[in-house]
Amino acid sequence: MAFKADDCVGFSDMDDSSEAYLCINDPNGNRAVHWPESHAHQEQEKFRRKLKYFFMNPCDKYKARGRKPWKLILQIVKIAVVTIQLVLFGLSNQMVVQFKEENLMAFRHLFLKSFTDSSTDTYSVYTQRDVYKYFASQFLMLPSITVGNHQYEKEGDVYTPLTICQQFYRNGSISPANETFDIDAQVDEECLQIYPVPPFSALTTNLLNFTLHFERLLTVTVNFTLKAINLETVEYHELPDCYVFDIMITFDNKAHSGRITIDLDNDVHIYECRDWSVTGVNSVKNLTNKYHLIANIFCITSFLKCYV
């Protein structure tokens, strides 16, 4: 059987047919016809072409066999989908952080008298009245003074109270004029609970039957809990979360210098709201879940393609 050089036209290095093995490039780049020396030589050439194809980039593979790079396309689409998912997660997390920070600043302005943004680390009081009566009145009038959606926490039908505790030396007699003092270093604690009761109004004198022992006073701690809902997430097609703020105000009088430093901080707990309804837009929860489902499908398909 005769075999001519013209018969090599149409074959590529990636063809696996036995006739393609007879078409080999000579050193000058010309097509030449050679009979295989043996079956082992044919297998060697076949393995060489497969190995060469394996290490080709997708463009060269497409030129060699005309196959569309589906795996590459899948990876590109998966990267785009996951990137969008990460951006959405970042925006959601940013809204959470911003909501927490803004609420903390709002609480400082609500419960600390004459608070300014620049006095975060230096806020202090200098009179006995300013130590506790202002924030107690603000707490009881909260529904009528806050511009947010803050509300008291409820346990059953009862609102949780504001708790004031003072820590002080058990006994003490201090007389700077005589340069004498007598201190019992044992620390005692007294607490008072104030329950908000509708209709919410300012603090009355007889309600706060609580005396602070300023001569022996070390610290005063105030604890109460408020709740709020972050509605900003609706704009970004996410369900609003419910927030619980455990607020603590600390009055530090350990130095007894006439200046009581005050710090307000909070612990934030985020929960999924128990009952919700969003109207006027497409189902927010369904839209979010569908996108996450699509992202999962692309990731699983990409993983399975590694073994195909």
Secondary structure, DSSP 8 states (H G I E B T S, - for coil): ----GGGGTT--TT--SGGGGGEEE-TTS-EEE---S-HHHHHHHHHHHHHHHHTS-HHHHHHHH----HHHHHHHHHHHHHHHHHHHHHHHHHHHHHHHHHHHHHHHHHHSTT--GGGTTT-EE-SSHHHHHHHHHHHHTHHHH-SS--EE-EETTEE--EEEEEEEEEEEEEETTTTEEEEEEEEEEEEEEE---SS-----TTT------TTTEEEEEEEEEEEEE-GGGGGGT---EEEEEEEEEEEE-TT-SS-EEEEEEEEEEEEE-SS----SSS-HHHHHHHHHHHHHHHHHHHHHHTT-
